[in-house]
Amino acid sequence: MLSTVDNRPKEGCCNLTIRDWMKFISNLAIPLIIGIFTISIAVHQQNLAQANRDKDIAELIRRRTEDLVQEQKRREEDKELARQQRDDAKKAATAQLIEDRETARLQRELDWKIAEEKLKQEYELAEQQRTLSLNQREHEFQVTQQNHENELLLEDERIKNTILLNYQRDIAKILQENSVSYEKADTLTQSVIYMKTRAALRLLDPMRRTIVIHTLIQVNLFRSEQGVMWNLLYRTNVSGVQFGRSNVEFENHDILSIDFPNLNEADARNASFRSVAITNSPWFHYSNFDFTDWSFSRLKTIKYIVNATMNNAIFYESLLENIEFEGLSMNYVSFKNNKNCVSCSFLDTSMKHAQLNNARFNYSIFERLSLFKSNLSNSYFNYTMFEKISLEGSDLSDAVFQRCSFRFATITDCRMSNTIFNETEFSIVDFTGCTGFKDHQIDTILITDYIILPNGTLLSSSQFMLPRHFSFVHNTSHM
């Protein structure tokens, strides 16, 4: 072995040959390389492990982040789900509450309706019972009242019959004892008859008053020369009395002639004087003749004056002569279709809405009165004077005025179709607003002063000359 070493070439220092050095270096390099490689591998492995660890950490972090995000999302979803569940539960609870409230309300309404219906039924039943009870009591009361009224009526009839019989018996006894007529009886007897008659007329009804009146007529007790105070009908109540006959025609044999007494300060409302002929000349002062019926009557020389009233009186088919109506209220009076009214005077009288259609007036006077909105159509006036009267709004259609006189008359807003004025005098007459007034009617009138035509034209007497042969003179022989 030593020989081998010695045979090597010597080179370099330390007696080391290059081969030795190369061997040495190779021997040294191999462990070094192995160490370096080992270190590199270890470093690489460490780096790889670190990288793996970093990667694992990153993955872990990523996964953790994802888990956190998913967890957060899950928590959010859980929260949202919980919130939705709470909302749904709340909505369900609210709906349930509303439903419960509605159910409770419906139940209350149902209970209220049931209670109300029950109360209504109970009230209706109570009302029916009360009505039945009231009807029963009312029926009983009506029966009792009717029985009481019948008893009162029977008692009243009995009393009135007793009064009538006693009156007739007393009058018959007085007449038998005195054997004289009323006008020839002494003052005491007249006073007794007058007082009994007045009391009987005041206490009796119209039917029995009629019997009393006709009893007086039959025994001829209507005549008296003792003056007003002793007149049998002075201040008496003769309302509703049938003085004449009813529902008869105007013929001579149907007329009841009466020597009538003065009827002063009496109440004669609704009395009937149908077919009565008053043969004397009584006075009817201060009496009330409203709604009286004078149809078919014959009246002559009667004075209805001084505050007497004859509103709505009827003079159908009547014949009047020399009658004075002075200071009366005769509104709505009717002279429709009267036979004739001769020498009648209507003075200071109110005759508004009077019915004078188809009536006849001869030698009469209408003075200082109002015929407001009256009906004079188809009437006939002969020698009649109209002075200081108002015919405003009246109907004069087809009326005939023969030799009449109009003085200071207001005939405004009237209907004058076919009205005839034959030799009729006009003095200060106003026709303003009248309709149906024609030119030929103007040609037949006689103007002594002036008139105002319907259109406002003024016609004076200088335009119309009054004939000499005409002169309005009231025939006093008929007055």
C-alpha positions in Angstrom: 0.0 0.0 0.0 2.9 2.4 0.8 4.5 1.6 -2.5 1.4 2.7 -4.2 1.4 6.0 -2.4 4.8 6.7 -3.1 4.6 6.1 -6.8 2.1 8.9 -7.2 3.3 12.0 -8.6 3.8 14.9 -6.2 2.3 18.1 -7.0 1.2 21.1 -5.0 1.7 21.9 -1.4 1.3 19.6 1.5 2.6 16.8 -0.6 -0.8 16.4 -2.2 -1.1 15.6 -5.7 -3.8 17.0 -7.9 -5.3 13.6 -7.9 -5.3 13.8 -4.2 -6.7 17.2 -4.2 -9.3 16.2 -6.8 -10.1 13.1 -4.8 -10.0 15.3 -1.7 -12.2 17.8 -3.3 -14.4 15.1 -4.8 -14.6 13.4 -1.5 -15.3 16.8 0.1 -17.7 18.0 -2.6 -19.8 14.9 -2.6 -20.9 15.3 1.1 -21.1 19.0 0.5 -23.2 18.5 -2.5 -25.2 15.9 -0.6 -25.5 18.3 2.3 -26.4 21.2 0.0 -28.8 19.0 -1.8 -30.1 17.7 1.4 -30.3 21.3 2.7 -31.9 22.4 -0.6 -34.3 19.5 -0.4 -35.0 20.3 3.2 -35.4 24.0 2.4 -37.4 23.1 -0.7 -39.5 20.7 1.4 -39.7 23.3 4.1 -40.8 25.9 1.5 -43.1 23.4 0.0 -44.4 22.6 3.4 -44.7 26.3 4.2 -46.3 26.9 0.8 -48.6 23.9 1.6 -49.2 25.3 5.0 -49.8 28.8 3.5 -52.0 27.2 0.9 -53.8 25.2 3.6 -54.0 28.3 5.7 -55.4 30.3 2.8 -57.7 27.5 1.9 -58.6 27.3 5.5 -59.1 31.0 5.6 -61.0 30.9 2.4 -63.1 28.0 3.7 -63.5 29.8 7.0 -64.4 33.0 5.1 -66.8 31.0 3.0 -68.1 29.3 6.1 -68.4 32.6 7.8 -70.1 34.1 4.7 -72.4 31.1 4.4 -73.0 31.2 8.1 -73.7 34.9 7.9 -75.9 34.3 4.9 -77.5 31.4 6.7 -77.9 33.6 9.8 -79.4 36.3 7.5 -81.6 33.8 5.9 -82.5 32.5 9.3 -83.2 36.0 10.4 -85.2 36.8 7.3 -87.0 33.5 7.7 -87.6 34.3 11.3 -88.7 37.8 10.4 -91.0 36.4 7.7 -92.3 33.9 10.2 -92.8 36.6 12.7 -94.5 38.8 10.1 -96.6 35.8 8.9 -97.3 35.0 12.5 -98.1 38.6 13.2 -100.2 38.9 10.0 -101.9 35.6 11.0 -102.4 36.9 14.5 -103.7 40.2 13.1 -105.9 38.4 10.6 -107.1 36.1 13.4 -107.7 39.1 15.6 -109.6 40.9 12.9 -111.5 37.8 12.2 -112.2 37.3 15.8 -113.2 40.9 16.1 -115.4 40.6 13.0 -116.8 37.4 14.4 -117.4 39.1 17.7 -119.0 42.1 15.9 -121.2 39.9 13.8 -122.1 37.9 16.9 -122.9 41.2 18.7 -124.9 42.4 15.8 -126.7 39.1 15.6 -127.3 39.2 19.3 -128.4 42.8 19.0 -130.7 42.0 16.1 -132.1 39.0 18.0 -132.6 41.2 21.1 -134.0 44.0 18.9 -136.3 41.7 17.1 -137.3 40.2 20.4 -137.8 43.6 21.8 -139.7 44.7 18.7 -141.9 41.6 18.9 -142.5 42.3 22.6 -143.2 46.0 21.8 -145.5 45.0 18.9 -147.2 42.5 21.1 -147.5 45.1 23.9 -148.6 47.7 21.3 -151.2 45.3 19.9 -152.4 44.6 23.4 -152.4 48.3 24.2 -154.2 49.1 20.9 -156.6 46.3 21.5 -157.2 47.7 25.0 -157.4 51.2 23.7 -159.8 50.2 21.0 -161.8 48.3 23.5 -161.9 51.2 25.8 -162.6 53.6 22.9 -165.4 51.4 21.7 -166.8 51.2 25.1 -166.4 54.9 25.5 -168.0 55.5 22.1 -170.8 53.2 23.0 -171.2 54.9 26.3 -170.8 58.3 24.6 -173.3 57.4 21.9 -175.7 56.1 24.5 -175.2 59.3 26.5 -175.6 61.4 23.4 -178.7 59.5 22.4 -180.0 59.9 25.9 -179.2 63.6 25.7 -180.7 63.9 22.3 -183.8 62.1 23.4 -183.9 64.2 26.5 -183.3 67.3 24.3 -186.0 66.2 22.0 -188.3 65.5 24.9 -187.6 68.9 26.4 -188.1 70.7 23.0 -191.3 68.8 22.4 -192.4 69.7 25.9 -191.5 73.4 25.2 -193.3 73.3 21.9 -196.4 71.6 23.4 -196.4 73.9 26.4 -196.0 76.9 24.1 -198.9 75.9 21.9 -201.0 75.0 24.9 -200.3 78.4 26.6 -201.0 80.3 23.4 -204.2 78.4 22.8 -205.2 79.0 26.4 -204.4 82.8 26.2 -206.3 83.1 22.9 -209.3 81.2 24.4 -209.3 83.2 27.5 -209.1 86.6 25.7 -210.9 85.7 22.5 -209.1 88.5 20.8 -206.4 88.9 18.2 -202.9 89.9 19.2 -203.2 93.5 18.0 -206.4 94.0 20.0 -205.1 92.3 23.2 -204.1 94.4 26.2 -200.5 95.2 26.9 -200.0 92.5 29.5 -201.4 89.8 27.3 -199.2 91.0 24.4 -196.1 91.0 26.7 -196.9 87.4 27.8 -197.3 86.2 24.2 -194.1 88.1 23.2 -192.0 86.7 26.0 -193.2 83.1 25.5 -192.7 83.3 21.7 -189.2 84.7 22.1 -188.2 82.1 24.7 -189.6 79.3 22.6 -187.8 80.5 19.4 -184.5 80.8 21.4 -184.8 77.3 22.9 -186.1 75.3 20.0 -184.3 73.9 16.9 -185.1 75.2 13.3 -187.7 72.5 12.7 -189.7 73.3 15.8 -189.1 77.0 15.2 -190.8 76.5 11.9 -193.7 74.9 13.6 -193.9 77.9 16.0 -193.8 80.4 13.2 -196.5 78.6 11.2 -198.6 78.3 14.4 -198.4 82.1 14.7 -199.3 82.5 11.1 -202.3 80.2 11.4 -203.7 81.9 14.4 -203.1 85.3 12.8 -200.7 86.6 15.5 -198.4 88.4 13.2 -200.3 91.7 13.2 -199.4 94.4 15.6 -199.8 98.1 15.8 -197.9 98.5 19.1 -194.5 99.3 17.6 -191.2 97.5 17.5 -190.9 96.6 21.2 -194.1 94.6 21.1 -193.5 92.9 17.8 -193.5 89.1 18.1 -190.3 88.7 16.1 -188.3 91.5 17.6 -184.8 90.3 18.6 -185.8 86.7 18.1 -183.9 83.7 16.7 -185.6 82.5 13.6 -182.4 81.0 12.0 -183.2 78.0 9.8 -186.9 78.6 9.9 -188.9 77.6 6.8 -191.3 80.6 6.4 -192.6 79.4 3.1 -193.0 76.2 1.1 -190.0 74.3 -0.2 -189.3 72.9 -3.7 -192.4 74.4 -5.3 -192.8 76.3 -8.6 -193.6 80.0 -8.9 -197.3 79.8 -9.5 -200.2 81.7 -7.8 -201.7 78.8 -6.0 -198.3 77.8 -4.6 -197.6 81.2 -3.0 -198.0 81.6 0.8 -199.3 85.1 1.5 -198.2 86.4 4.9 -199.0 89.7 6.6 -195.5 89.8 7.9 -194.4 91.7 11.0 -191.3 93.8 11.4 -188.3 91.6 11.7 -185.8 93.9 13.4 -182.6 92.9 15.2 -183.4 89.3 14.5 -181.1 86.3 13.6 -182.6 84.9 10.4 -179.5 83.1 9.0 -180.3 80.2 6.7 -184.0 80.9 6.9 -186.1 80.1 3.9 -188.7 82.5 2.4 -189.3 80.4 -0.7 -192.7 81.1 -2.3 -193.7 83.7 0.3 -195.7 86.7 -0.7 -195.4 89.5 1.9 -198.6 91.5 1.5 -197.8 94.4 4.0 -194.8 96.7 4.3 -192.6 95.4 7.2 -189.2 96.7 8.2 -186.1 94.5 8.4 -183.6 96.6 10.3 -180.4 95.4 12.0 -181.2 91.8 11.2 -178.9 89.0 9.8 -180.3 87.5 6.6 -177.1 85.7 5.6 -177.6 82.6 3.4 -181.4 83.2 3.3 -183.4 81.8 0.4 -186.0 84.2 -1.2 -186.6 82.0 -4.3 -190.0 82.3 -5.9 -191.0 85.0 -3.4 -193.1 88.1 -4.0 -191.9 91.1 -2.0 -193.3 94.6 -2.1 -192.4 97.7 -0.1 -189.8 96.3 2.3 -186.9 98.1 3.8 -183.7 96.2 4.5 -181.6 99.0 6.0 -179.3 100.0 8.8 -176.6 97.4 9.3 -178.6 94.4 8.1 -176.7 91.7 6.2 -177.7 89.5 3.3 -174.5 87.9 2.3 -175.0 84.8 0.0 -178.8 85.4 -0.1 -180.7 84.0 -3.1 -183.5 85.7 -5.1 -184.0 83.1 -7.8 -187.3 83.5 -9.7 -188.3 86.2 -7.3 -190.5 89.3 -8.0 -189.5 92.4 -6.1 -191.2 95.8 -6.1 -190.3 99.0 -4.3 -187.6 97.3 -2.1 -185.0 99.3 -0.3 -181.6 97.9 0.3 -179.6 100.5 2.2 -176.4 100.2 4.1 -176.3 96.4 3.7 -173.6 93.9 3.2 -174.8 91.8 0.3 -171.6 90.2 -0.9 -172.2 87.1 -3.1 -175.9 87.8 -3.3 -177.7 86.2 -6.2 -180.5 87.7 -8.3 -179.8 85.1 -11.0 -182.9 84.4 -13.1 -185.2 86.6 -11.0 -188.6 87.5 -12.5 -188.2 91.2 -12.1 -187.0 93.9 -9.7 -189.1 97.0 -10.1 -188.2 100.3 -8.3 -185.6 98.7 -6.2 -183.0 100.8 -4.5 -179.5 99.6 -3.7 -177.8 102.4 -1.7 -174.5 102.4 0.2 -174.4 98.7 -0.2 -171.5 96.2 -0.7 -172.4 93.7 -3.5 -169.0 92.3 -4.3 -169.1 89.1 -6.4 -172.9 89.4 -6.8 -174.7 87.2 -9.3 -177.0 89.4 -11.5 -176.8 87.3 -14.6 -180.0 86.7 -16.5 -181.7 89.2 -14.0 -184.2 91.9 -14.8 -184.2 95.4 -13.2 -186.7 98.1 -14.0 -186.8 101.7 -12.7 -184.1 100.8 -10.1 -181.2 102.6 -8.5 -177.7 101.4 -7.8 -175.9 104.2 -5.9 -172.7 104.5 -3.9 -172.0 100.7 -3.9 -169.4 98.2 -5.2 -170.2 95.5 -7.7 -166.6 94.3 -7.7 -166.1 91.2 -9.9 -169.8 90.6 -10.2 -171.7 88.8 -13.0 -174.2 90.9 -15.0 -174.0 88.9 -18.2 -177.3 88.4 -20.1 -179.1 90.8 -17.7 -181.6 93.4 -18.6 -181.7 96.9 -17.1 -184.5 99.4 -18.0 -184.6 103.0 -16.7 -182.0 102.1 -14.1 -179.5 104.6 -12.6 -176.0 103.7 -11.7 -174.3 106.5 -9.8 -171.0 106.4 -7.9 -170.6 102.7 -8.3 -167.7 100.4 -9.1 -168.0 97.6 -11.5 -164.3 96.7 -11.6 -163.6 93.3 -13.0 -167.3 92.5 -13.6 -168.8 90.6 -16.6 -171.3 92.7 -18.6 -171.3 90.4 -21.6 -174.6 90.3 -23.6 -176.2 92.6 -21.0 -178.8 95.1 -22.2 -179.1 98.7 -20.7 -182.2 100.4 -22.0 -182.5 104.1 -21.2 -180.2 103.8 -18.2 -177.8 106.3 -16.7 -174.2 105.9 -15.6 -172.7 108.7 -13.5 -169.4 108.8 -11.8 -169.0 105.1 -12.5 -165.8 103.0 -12.6 -166.3 100.2 -15.1 -162.6 99.1 -15.4 -161.2 95.7 -16.5 -164.7 94.4 -17.4 -165.9 92.0 -20.1 -168.3 93.8 -22.4 -168.7 91.5 -25.4 -172.1 92.2 -27.1 -173.2 94.6 -24.4 -176.0 96.8 -25.6 -176.4 100.4 -24.5 -179.6 101.7 -25.9 -180.2 105.5 -25.3 -178.0 105.1 -22.2 -176.5 108.2 -20.7 -172.8 108.3 -19.5 -171.3 111.0 -17.4 -167.7 110.7 -16.1 -167.4 107.0 -16.7 -164.1 105.1 -16.9 -163.9 102.0 -19.2 -160.2 101.5 -18.9 -159.0 98.0 -19.5 -162.4 96.6 -20.6 -162.4 93.9 -23.2 -165.0 93.3 -26.0 -165.8 97.0 -26.3 -166.6 97.7 -30.0 -167.0 100.9 -32.0 -170.7 100.3 -32.6 -171.3 100.3 -28.9 -169.7 103.7 -28.7 -172.1 105.0 -31.4 -175.2 104.0 -29.3 -174.2 105.7 -26.0 -175.0 109.3 -24.9 -172.3 111.3 -23.3 -173.2 114.3 -21.2 -169.7 115.0 -19.8 -166.9 112.7 -20.7 -165.9 109.0 -20.7 -162.6 107.2 -20.8 -162.5 104.4 -23.4 -160.7 101.0 -22.7 -157.6 102.2 -24.6 -157.4 105.4 -22.5 -159.0 107.7 -25.1 -161.0 110.5 -23.6 -164.4 111.3 -25.3 -166.2 114.4 -24.2 -169.8 115.6 -24.6 -168.7 118.0 -27.4 -168.0 115.0 -29.6 -171.4 113.4 -28.9 -174.6 115.5 -28.8 -177.4 114.4 -26.4 -180.7 114.1 -28.3 -183.3 116.5 -27.1 -186.0 113.9 -26.8 -183.9 111.9 -24.3 -184.0 112.7 -20.6 -183.3 110.3 -17.8 -186.1 110.7 -15.3 -186.7 108.1 -12.6 -190.3 106.9 -12.6 -191.4 107.8 -9.1 -194.7 106.1 -9.5 -193.0 102.7 -9.0 -191.0 103.7 -6.0 
